[in-house]
Amino acid sequence: MTAESEARPRITTDAVRELLSDPKIFADLPPGLDDDAELALDSLGLVWFLHQLELRYGLEIEPADAFLAEFTSIRRITDYLVDVHEP
């Protein structure tokens, strides 16, 4: 683990849930929503979510990337982000 990766906050399901609860992404994300529950991000919500990821974690993910179709639950989003964020 490098000093740079130690300085960045870890991406957890709670962190993803917090980002998704932004009213610009999901205005009414239920607080008790299961991590595996199906989600449907609209295009504007997805772009805002990716923008927040870049601001908070320094991750630059293009909205056109095919894997974004896999962003269907908090757990799937978290698993993907951990894979790309934490080498």
N, CA, C and O atoms as a GROMACS GRO file, in nm:
protein
  348
    1MET      N    1   0.085  -0.117   0.000
    1MET     CA    2   0.000   0.000   0.000
    1MET      C    3   0.090   0.124   0.000
    1MET      O    4   0.186   0.131   0.076
    2THR      N    5   0.058   0.219  -0.085
    2THR     CA    6   0.139   0.340  -0.094
    2THR      C    7   0.085   0.448  -0.001
    2THR      O    8  -0.027   0.439   0.048
    3ALA      N    9   0.168   0.550   0.022
    3ALA     CA   10   0.124   0.661   0.106
    3ALA      C   11   0.004   0.731   0.044
    3ALA      O   12  -0.085   0.778   0.114
    4GLU      N   13   0.002   0.737  -0.092
    4GLU     CA   14  -0.110   0.801  -0.160
    4GLU      C   15  -0.240   0.725  -0.136
    4GLU      O   16  -0.343   0.786  -0.109
    5SER      N   17  -0.236   0.591  -0.146
    5SER     CA   18  -0.358   0.514  -0.125
    5SER      C   19  -0.401   0.517   0.021
    5SER      O   20  -0.520   0.504   0.050
    6GLU      N   21  -0.306   0.533   0.112
    6GLU     CA   22  -0.343   0.543   0.254
    6GLU      C   23  -0.412   0.676   0.283
    6GLU      O   24  -0.495   0.682   0.374
    7ALA      N   25  -0.380   0.781   0.209
    7ALA     CA   26  -0.437   0.913   0.233
    7ALA      C   27  -0.579   0.924   0.179
    7ALA      O   28  -0.656   1.007   0.228
    8ARG      N   29  -0.614   0.843   0.080
    8ARG     CA   30  -0.748   0.848   0.022
    8ARG      C   31  -0.847   0.774   0.112
    8ARG      O   32  -0.813   0.671   0.170
    9PRO      N   33  -0.968   0.826   0.121
    9PRO     CA   34  -1.069   0.753   0.198
    9PRO      C   35  -1.106   0.623   0.127
    9PRO      O   36  -1.104   0.615   0.004
   10ARG      N   37  -1.139   0.522   0.205
   10ARG     CA   38  -1.180   0.394   0.149
   10ARG      C   39  -1.321   0.403   0.095
   10ARG      O   40  -1.406   0.475   0.149
   11ILE      N   41  -1.345   0.330  -0.010
   11ILE     CA   42  -1.479   0.322  -0.066
   11ILE      C   43  -1.548   0.202  -0.003
   11ILE      O   44  -1.504   0.088  -0.017
   12THR      N   45  -1.656   0.230   0.067
   12THR     CA   46  -1.734   0.126   0.134
   12THR      C   47  -1.879   0.135   0.088
   12THR      O   48  -1.917   0.231   0.020
   13THR      N   49  -1.959   0.036   0.123
   13THR     CA   50  -2.101   0.044   0.087
   13THR      C   51  -2.166   0.164   0.154
   13THR      O   52  -2.255   0.227   0.097
   14ASP      N   53  -2.121   0.198   0.275
   14ASP     CA   54  -2.177   0.316   0.342
   14ASP      C   55  -2.141   0.444   0.267
   14ASP      O   56  -2.222   0.535   0.257
   15ALA      N   57  -2.018   0.451   0.214
   15ALA     CA   58  -1.976   0.569   0.138
   15ALA      C   59  -2.056   0.580   0.008
   15ALA      O   60  -2.098   0.689  -0.030
   16VAL      N   61  -2.077   0.467  -0.060
   16VAL     CA   62  -2.156   0.467  -0.183
   16VAL      C   63  -2.300   0.507  -0.151
   16VAL      O   64  -2.360   0.585  -0.224
   17ARG      N   65  -2.355   0.453  -0.043
   17ARG     CA   66  -2.491   0.487  -0.002
   17ARG      C   67  -2.502   0.638   0.024
   17ARG      O   68  -2.599   0.701  -0.016
   18GLU      N   69  -2.402   0.693   0.091
   18GLU     CA   70  -2.403   0.837   0.120
   18GLU      C   71  -2.402   0.918  -0.010
   18GLU      O   72  -2.479   1.013  -0.024
   19LEU      N   73  -2.317   0.880  -0.105
   19LEU     CA   74  -2.313   0.950  -0.233
   19LEU      C   75  -2.445   0.938  -0.308
   19LEU      O   76  -2.495   1.036  -0.364
   20LEU      N   77  -2.502   0.818  -0.308
   20LEU     CA   78  -2.628   0.796  -0.379
   20LEU      C   79  -2.745   0.870  -0.315
   20LEU      O   80  -2.843   0.899  -0.383
   21SER      N   81  -2.736   0.901  -0.187
   21SER     CA   82  -2.846   0.968  -0.119
   21SER      C   83  -2.851   1.118  -0.149
   21SER      O   84  -2.941   1.188  -0.103
   22ASP      N   85  -2.754   1.168  -0.227
   22ASP     CA   86  -2.757   1.307  -0.271
   22ASP      C   87  -2.887   1.328  -0.349
   22ASP      O   88  -2.919   1.248  -0.437
   23PRO      N   89  -2.963   1.433  -0.318
   23PRO     CA   90  -3.091   1.456  -0.387
   23PRO      C   91  -3.077   1.468  -0.539
   23PRO      O   92  -3.175   1.447  -0.611
   24LYS      N   93  -2.959   1.500  -0.588
   24LYS     CA   94  -2.939   1.508  -0.733
   24LYS      C   95  -2.923   1.369  -0.795
   24LYS      O   96  -2.926   1.355  -0.918
   25ILE      N   97  -2.906   1.267  -0.711
   25ILE     CA   98  -2.892   1.131  -0.762
   25ILE      C   99  -3.019   1.052  -0.730
   25ILE      O  100  -3.089   1.007  -0.821
   26PHE      N  101  -3.049   1.035  -0.602
   26PHE     CA  102  -3.172   0.971  -0.557
   26PHE      C  103  -3.233   1.057  -0.448
   26PHE      O  104  -3.182   1.062  -0.336
   27ALA      N  105  -3.340   1.125  -0.480
   27ALA     CA  106  -3.403   1.215  -0.384
   27ALA      C  107  -3.458   1.139  -0.263
   27ALA      O  108  -3.461   1.193  -0.152
   28ASP      N  109  -3.502   1.016  -0.284
   28ASP     CA  110  -3.567   0.941  -0.176
   28ASP      C  111  -3.505   0.803  -0.156
   28ASP      O  112  -3.577   0.704  -0.145
   29LEU      N  113  -3.374   0.796  -0.150
   29LEU     CA  114  -3.310   0.667  -0.127
   29LEU      C  115  -3.343   0.621   0.015
   29LEU      O  116  -3.305   0.688   0.111
   30PRO      N  117  -3.414   0.508   0.029
   30PRO     CA  118  -3.450   0.462   0.163
   30PRO      C  119  -3.326   0.432   0.247
   30PRO      O  120  -3.235   0.364   0.199
   31PRO      N  121  -3.320   0.481   0.370
   31PRO     CA  122  -3.202   0.459   0.454
   31PRO      C  123  -3.176   0.311   0.482
   31PRO      O  124  -3.061   0.272   0.501
   32GLY      N  125  -3.278   0.230   0.485
   32GLY     CA  126  -3.261   0.087   0.514
   32GLY      C  127  -3.252   0.000   0.390
   32GLY      O  128  -3.266  -0.122   0.400
   33LEU      N  129  -3.230   0.061   0.275
   33LEU     CA  130  -3.224  -0.015   0.150
   33LEU      C  131  -3.112  -0.119   0.157
   33LEU      O  132  -2.999  -0.087   0.192
   34ASP      N  133  -3.145  -0.242   0.122
   34ASP     CA  134  -3.048  -0.351   0.123
   34ASP      C  135  -2.938  -0.323   0.020
   34ASP      O  136  -2.966  -0.268  -0.087
   35ASP      N  137  -2.815  -0.360   0.051
   35ASP     CA  138  -2.702  -0.335  -0.038
   35ASP      C  139  -2.716  -0.406  -0.173
   35ASP      O  140  -2.653  -0.366  -0.271
   36ASP      N  141  -2.799  -0.511  -0.178
   36ASP     CA  142  -2.818  -0.586  -0.303
   36ASP      C  143  -2.948  -0.550  -0.375
   36ASP      O  144  -2.979  -0.608  -0.479
   37ALA      N  145  -3.023  -0.455  -0.321
   37ALA     CA  146  -3.148  -0.414  -0.385
   37ALA      C  147  -3.119  -0.349  -0.520
   37ALA      O  148  -3.020  -0.277  -0.536
   38GLU      N  149  -3.205  -0.376  -0.616
   38GLU     CA  150  -3.189  -0.320  -0.751
   38GLU      C  151  -3.207  -0.169  -0.751
   38GLU      O  152  -3.301  -0.116  -0.691
   39LEU      N  153  -3.115  -0.100  -0.820
   39LEU     CA  154  -3.122   0.044  -0.837
   39LEU      C  155  -3.124   0.075  -0.986
   39LEU      O  156  -3.075  -0.004  -1.067
   40ALA      N  157  -3.180   0.189  -1.022
   40ALA     CA  158  -3.176   0.234  -1.160
   40ALA      C  159  -3.133   0.381  -1.159
   40ALA      O  160  -3.212   0.469  -1.126
   41LEU      N  161  -3.008   0.404  -1.195
   41LEU     CA  162  -2.958   0.541  -1.203
   41LEU      C  163  -2.998   0.600  -1.337
   41LEU      O  164  -2.975   0.539  -1.442
   42ASP      N  165  -3.058   0.718  -1.335
   42ASP     CA  166  -3.084   0.784  -1.463
   42ASP      C  167  -2.955   0.852  -1.509
   42ASP      O  168  -2.859   0.861  -1.432
   43SER      N  169  -2.952   0.898  -1.631
   43SER     CA  170  -2.827   0.949  -1.688
   43SER      C  171  -2.774   1.071  -1.614
   43SER      O  172  -2.653   1.083  -1.593
   44LEU      N  173  -2.862   1.161  -1.574
   44LEU     CA  174  -2.815   1.279  -1.500
   44LEU      C  175  -2.765   1.242  -1.361
   44LEU      O  176  -2.664   1.295  -1.316
   45GLY      N  177  -2.834   1.152  -1.295
   45GLY     CA  178  -2.789   1.104  -1.164
   45GLY      C  179  -2.655   1.034  -1.173
   45GLY      O  180  -2.569   1.051  -1.086
   46LEU      N  181  -2.636   0.957  -1.279
   46LEU     CA  182  -2.510   0.886  -1.298
   46LEU      C  183  -2.395   0.985  -1.319
   46LEU      O  184  -2.288   0.969  -1.260
   47VAL      N  185  -2.417   1.086  -1.401
   47VAL     CA  186  -2.313   1.185  -1.426
   47VAL      C  187  -2.278   1.258  -1.296
   47VAL      O  188  -2.160   1.280  -1.268
   48TRP      N  189  -2.378   1.294  -1.217
   48TRP     CA  190  -2.351   1.361  -1.089
   48TRP      C  191  -2.277   1.269  -0.993
   48TRP      O  192  -2.185   1.312  -0.923
   49PHE      N  193  -2.317   1.143  -0.988
   49PHE     CA  194  -2.250   1.044  -0.904
   49PHE      C  195  -2.103   1.032  -0.943
   49PHE      O  196  -2.015   1.032  -0.856
   50LEU      N  197  -2.075   1.022  -1.073
   50LEU     CA  198  -1.937   1.011  -1.120
   50LEU      C  199  -1.858   1.137  -1.087
   50LEU      O  200  -1.739   1.130  -1.056
   51HIS      N  201  -1.922   1.252  -1.095
   51HIS     CA  202  -1.858   1.378  -1.059
   51HIS      C  203  -1.820   1.378  -0.911
   51HIS      O  204  -1.710   1.419  -0.874
   52GLN      N  205  -1.911   1.332  -0.827
   52GLN     CA  206  -1.884   1.326  -0.683
   52GLN      C  207  -1.771   1.227  -0.653
   52GLN      O  208  -1.689   1.252  -0.564
   53LEU      N  209  -1.766   1.115  -0.725
   53LEU     CA  210  -1.656   1.020  -0.708
   53LEU      C  211  -1.522   1.084  -0.741
   53LEU      O  212  -1.422   1.062  -0.672
   54GLU      N  213  -1.521   1.164  -0.847
   54GLU     CA  214  -1.396   1.230  -0.884
   54GLU      C  215  -1.355   1.332  -0.777
   54GLU      O  216  -1.237   1.340  -0.741
   55LEU      N  217  -1.451   1.408  -0.727
   55LEU     CA  218  -1.418   1.507  -0.624
   55LEU      C  219  -1.369   1.442  -0.496
   55LEU      O  220  -1.269   1.485  -0.438
   56ARG      N  221  -1.437   1.338  -0.452
   56ARG     CA  222  -1.406   1.278  -0.323
   56ARG      C  223  -1.290   1.179  -0.328
   56ARG      O  224  -1.208   1.174  -0.237
   57TYR      N  225  -1.283   1.100  -0.436
   57TYR     CA  226  -1.185   0.991  -0.442
   57TYR      C  227  -1.081   1.007  -0.553
   57TYR      O  228  -0.989   0.926  -0.562
   58GLY      N  229  -1.095   1.109  -0.636
   58GLY     CA  230  -1.001   1.127  -0.745
   58GLY      C  231  -1.019   1.027  -0.858
   58GLY      O  232  -0.930   1.012  -0.941
   59LEU      N  233  -1.134   0.959  -0.861
   59LEU     CA  234  -1.161   0.860  -0.966
   59LEU      C  235  -1.222   0.930  -1.087
   59LEU      O  236  -1.322   1.000  -1.075
   60GLU      N  237  -1.161   0.909  -1.202
   60GLU     CA  238  -1.216   0.964  -1.325
   60GLU      C  239  -1.273   0.849  -1.406
   60GLU      O  240  -1.199   0.769  -1.464
   61ILE      N  241  -1.405   0.840  -1.409
   61ILE     CA  242  -1.474   0.734  -1.480
   61ILE      C  243  -1.562   0.800  -1.585
   61ILE      O  244  -1.641   0.888  -1.554
   62GLU      N  245  -1.548   0.756  -1.708
   62GLU     CA  246  -1.626   0.813  -1.817
   62GLU      C  247  -1.768   0.754  -1.815
   62GLU      O  248  -1.784   0.633  -1.801
   63PRO      N  249  -1.869   0.839  -1.830
   63PRO     CA  250  -2.007   0.790  -1.830
   63PRO      C  251  -2.036   0.693  -1.943
   63PRO      O  252  -2.132   0.616  -1.934
   64ALA      N  253  -1.958   0.693  -2.048
   64ALA     CA  254  -1.982   0.605  -2.162
   64ALA      C  255  -1.928   0.464  -2.141
   64ALA      O  256  -1.956   0.376  -2.223
   65ASP      N  257  -1.853   0.440  -2.035
   65ASP     CA  258  -1.795   0.307  -2.012
   65ASP      C  259  -1.905   0.202  -1.998
   65ASP      O  260  -2.004   0.223  -1.928
   66ALA      N  261  -1.887   0.090  -2.066
   66ALA     CA  262  -1.989  -0.014  -2.072
   66ALA      C  263  -2.024  -0.072  -1.935
   66ALA      O  264  -2.138  -0.112  -1.912
   67PHE      N  265  -1.927  -0.078  -1.846
   67PHE     CA  266  -1.951  -0.140  -1.715
   67PHE      C  267  -2.057  -0.065  -1.634
   67PHE      O  268  -2.112  -0.122  -1.540
   68LEU      N  269  -2.085   0.059  -1.667
   68LEU     CA  270  -2.180   0.137  -1.590
   68LEU      C  271  -2.320   0.075  -1.592
   68LEU      O  272  -2.401   0.103  -1.504
   69ALA      N  273  -2.347  -0.007  -1.690
   69ALA     CA  274  -2.474  -0.079  -1.693
   69ALA      C  275  -2.482  -0.177  -1.576
   69ALA      O  276  -2.591  -0.222  -1.538
   70GLU      N  277  -2.368  -0.209  -1.520
   70GLU     CA  278  -2.362  -0.300  -1.406
   70GLU      C  279  -2.387  -0.229  -1.272
   70GLU      O  280  -2.395  -0.295  -1.168
   71PHE      N  281  -2.401  -0.098  -1.273
   71PHE     CA  282  -2.426  -0.021  -1.151
   71PHE      C  283  -2.571  -0.039  -1.110
   71PHE      O  284  -2.650   0.055  -1.117
   72THR      N  285  -2.607  -0.160  -1.067
   72THR     CA  286  -2.746  -0.191  -1.039
   72THR      C  287  -2.776  -0.212  -0.891
   72THR      O  288  -2.891  -0.239  -0.855
   73SER      N  289  -2.676  -0.200  -0.806
   73SER     CA  290  -2.700  -0.209  -0.661
   73SER      C  291  -2.583  -0.142  -0.589
   73SER      O  292  -2.477  -0.120  -0.647
   74ILE      N  293  -2.605  -0.110  -0.465
   74ILE     CA  294  -2.500  -0.048  -0.386
   74ILE      C  295  -2.378  -0.140  -0.379
   74ILE      O  296  -2.265  -0.094  -0.390
   75ARG      N  297  -2.401  -0.269  -0.361
   75ARG     CA  298  -2.288  -0.364  -0.350
   75ARG      C  299  -2.212  -0.374  -0.482
   75ARG      O  300  -2.089  -0.376  -0.481
   76ARG      N  301  -2.281  -0.382  -0.595
   76ARG     CA  302  -2.213  -0.394  -0.725
   76ARG      C  303  -2.133  -0.268  -0.756
   76ARG      O  304  -2.022  -0.277  -0.809
   77ILE      N  305  -2.188  -0.153  -0.723
   77ILE     CA  306  -2.116  -0.027  -0.743
   77ILE      C  307  -1.991  -0.027  -0.656
   77ILE      O  308  -1.881   0.005  -0.703
   78THR      N  309  -2.007  -0.062  -0.529
   78THR     CA  310  -1.894  -0.063  -0.436
   78THR      C  311  -1.786  -0.160  -0.482
   78THR      O  312  -1.668  -0.126  -0.482
   79ASP      N  313  -1.826  -0.281  -0.520
   79ASP     CA  314  -1.728  -0.381  -0.564
   79ASP      C  315  -1.648  -0.330  -0.683
   79ASP      O  316  -1.526  -0.345  -0.686
   80TYR      N  317  -1.716  -0.270  -0.780
   80TYR     CA  318  -1.644  -0.216  -0.896
   80TYR      C  319  -1.548  -0.106  -0.853
   80TYR      O  320  -1.431  -0.106  -0.893
   81LEU      N  321  -1.596  -0.013  -0.773
   81LEU     CA  322  -1.512   0.101  -0.733
   81LEU      C  323  -1.392   0.057  -0.651
   81LEU      O  324  -1.283   0.113  -0.666
   82VAL      N  325  -1.409  -0.039  -0.565
   82VAL     CA  326  -1.296  -0.092  -0.487
   82VAL      C  327  -1.193  -0.152  -0.582
   82VAL      O  328  -1.072  -0.135  -0.562
   83ASP      N  329  -1.239  -0.224  -0.684
   83ASP     CA  330  -1.147  -0.286  -0.780
   83ASP      C  331  -1.065  -0.182  -0.854
   83ASP      O  332  -0.945  -0.201  -0.875
   84VAL      N  333  -1.127  -0.070  -0.894
   84VAL     CA  334  -1.053   0.030  -0.971
   84VAL      C  335  -0.981   0.130  -0.881
   84VAL      O  336  -0.884   0.192  -0.923
   85HIS      N  337  -1.026   0.146  -0.758
   85HIS     CA  338  -0.972   0.248  -0.668
   85HIS      C  339  -0.860   0.196  -0.580
   85HIS      O  340  -0.764   0.268  -0.550
   86GLU      N  341  -0.870   0.070  -0.539
   86GLU     CA  342  -0.774   0.016  -0.444
   86GLU      C  343  -0.699  -0.100  -0.510
   86GLU      O  344  -0.745  -0.214  -0.506
   87PRO      N  345  -0.583  -0.069  -0.571
   87PRO     CA  346  -0.507  -0.174  -0.642
   87PRO      C  347  -0.460  -0.286  -0.552
   87PRO      O  348  -0.395  -0.380  -0.598
   0.00000   0.00000   0.00000
